Amino acid sequence: METTWKVENVAEYLGFGRQTVYNKIRTGELPFYKIGRAVRFDPDEVRAWRESKRQGPAQIERGITPDSAGPGPDSNSGKGRPQSE
């Protein structure tokens, strides 16, 4: 079994600052254990928590592709001054 993680380990793994980890502990959002005065984390539970926060790939509307979506943000779509060539 892997050893428990400290706040610093969790912050590094999740890409958070330490204060963000403490805030998530305070709100009960992040699973943790209190051992005496020490806060510890089960690495498997932290990994599962992270996976539960994962957002899936963006849904693409049927029939809309990048080519058919119209002019992009860099094109001059008839608004403002014409671009010089």
Beta strands, then each sheet from edge to edge (+ up, - down):
strand 1: 33-35
strand 2: 38-40
sheet 1: 1+ 2-
end
